[in-house]
């Protein structure tokens, strides 16, 4: 037989495009349309429905950027359409290639009942099936004219990302507003041919199955009269029945389809728009669940559920019913799909506390999976947090985006820093927006790394990022792929059903130890510095507020601010969403975030001040309140007392220019350039700075990645570097030296200071930043030979190599730390601690002259200046605090990291404050002291072993104890906990390396 494959395939494509798809709606009549443009922000539904609209015609432009327009469409179903299926086809000016990234709408009936959402791949509203003819149609559409930020030429700077700069030019042109007959037979034929055509294209050319499909398609096209598509579609479908009913082979890959709409809680739209995106999507999905009995839809992010409850009660009622039916599934058990690299220990724990508690309170449902398809890599401390929250599975997809190395597994156990293992799945479909295309299904089956020992994978199915969800076309395709020869099989299942099957068939999967590093989007550790500082400071202010409010509640009857703390925590957790905290959202999002963090700081400082005043009493003695988990200046952790300062610091001139700082512990030489050329540990008789090198060196790089500007820094940025060594001024100030410099259009002022008796050089940096597409680093070349270094992560620290032996190590050229980075040789180390930065790099070289020693350079990432999606990213004044700690062991790094993030607070008072809880072992770090969330008055204490070794300790409660219980993160008795050894108000502890423990003390 001659090879006519290309001819038939081309014929199929043209017939689908030019004859079949247009014939889905063979008859239509126009609707009358009128519009009212809301003058500013979105209005309540009742106000939008009541507004008096003005006529508008198809073809007219509408919609200022970020505006809201209320369309009223009216019409009458023609009598001659009786007995047929009729839909309203409402095209607001959509580009079908941009679902979720442009204008959208929510359709209401005149009484305010929501019907469904409109988006580029979902433009229909069912009027009747069948209609009687003569029905009056009246619908209202709340349409959002969200501008296109990520266009066909992506990453171009735009002012559209903030309402304050976007202008008023209409963004869209009304395209179609019709009543139309839906020819369901033609629609089904389109799906038949799409499924077969897409499957055929994925099969080997020499396979018999491909040619069977080709011949069946050819016969169907022969049976179709292109001048009478509707009249001949049924007989064309008959020609396809045989190939559509051939069952899959027994060894076929098995895909669990989960209806999904990954909705970014903010990204190329502000938070307020996400509230409406969620309402549109959930309206669509509840309507689809009514129509499709096998369909299952899962939605994560408790915050988004709360938005529906609080802002769209009429939609919430439908959602609750669908949840009760078991088909609209709460997933993930987190407040939002957060970043997991940067949130601190307690914040990461509270993501699960607040997320899981919401689903328990609202539905009585407890999730056992963490659901994070789009998060930019996963910190090594996460597995034990997931387990401590009562969950046991993790799903993500994003690691498939890694640029350099392909991850070796799709199903595996992920082991965290403490040894906890979590059953983890990466969908091999390599998208969290699966649309049931044949290419996606075939890719999942081919790509699956665990063939031969497992055969199940998951496919999150539906339009996402900007929402939209699953469509009826996806469901129709899945029905045909349920059991089809040549394809993987597809079945709708909940996440829990998938994980239970996957774990049962693969009880001993491979193990991956350590972080799940995404070899992409590394610059999200630095972009939008103010957002990151707001997060870090909010986390520590919350620690202080809980600690002092709990202490004052127990000691002085202070009213514990349950509701305020709950609300503030949820706001902080929301802003840890994986496009807010990483700095990859539009300008509007970060402008609002800055204001929010300032407001929260005022509230939290008010709570802290009130609680501390209640504890201090009236008096004039100056009391230092120590919020850190370690004692300092003779004040116990979590206590208050007069501070003790020992020693003094001398600041003297340095031969050749510059100054010498000496406090008897460290001697630091700052040269005439304002650079640290020596940091001498006096007790150890050891120099910190590498020979011939200088620390406190600001370095400027060009920063123009190949794509994803706010997200990415590409390794070639290192090829060009400018050392900022010019000085405008250098002079003594207090216990240190003030240095000022200018470069480009920017200015920097630094204070290097050495407090009496302290083993740390403080580096306070203020940058008035006005660069574009530049990357600013703060470098310390250290005389340390270390093959690995430690960086803090949640409830511990994680080691990374300093070398680049393999491509896996080389790819980690920018990484995340929390409060410290630590390097050491046996017996001596150095820490660089910070109060608000996350990104860093560590490199090593061997000196070829002199002592031939090793120089290990630690650089903190300070600022970037990408122009997309926020063209003004990071412009303005920024303040950073770092400290170089020579002679530091890992315990010193932990202590100094906490200390720099929890500055001292002083108040006049009359009474010292004993700690509410104390621990006699410095390696055991208390991360939270609070009252139990249930209002019982119980005291909850969370702590972990922080040095990476085993620890014995005694935890003492500073109040009368009626009983103590080990709990999970939700403060429920833990089934996994070892029996507690307690006597009176003391608990004896034995902790594994990095072990996390939560204790609940009932007060006598």
PyMOL commands that set and color helices and strands:
alter all, ss='L'
color gray80, all
select helices_A, chain A and resi 5-25+45-50+79-81+159-161+184-202+208-223+229-238+241-244+271-291+302-311+313-324+345-363+382-388+398-401+438-447+472-480+495-505+522-525+529-556+562-574+587-616+715-719+807-810+890-901
alter helices_A, ss='H'
color red, helices_A
select strands_A, chain A and resi 28-30+32-37+54-55+61-62+67-76+86-91+104-108+114-118+124-128+136-145+172-173+176-181+254-259+297-299+328-330+369-371+393-396+411-415+421-426+456-461+489-492+511-513+621-625+640-641+650-653+659-662+666-670+676-681+686-687+697-702+722-724+729-733+736-743+746-753+761-769+774-782+788-793+796-801+815-816+820-825+828-834+839-846+854-864+876-886+905-909+917-919+924-931+939-945+951-957+961-967+981-983+986-991+996-1003
alter strands_A, ss='S'
color yellow, strands_A
deselect
rebuild
show_as cartoon
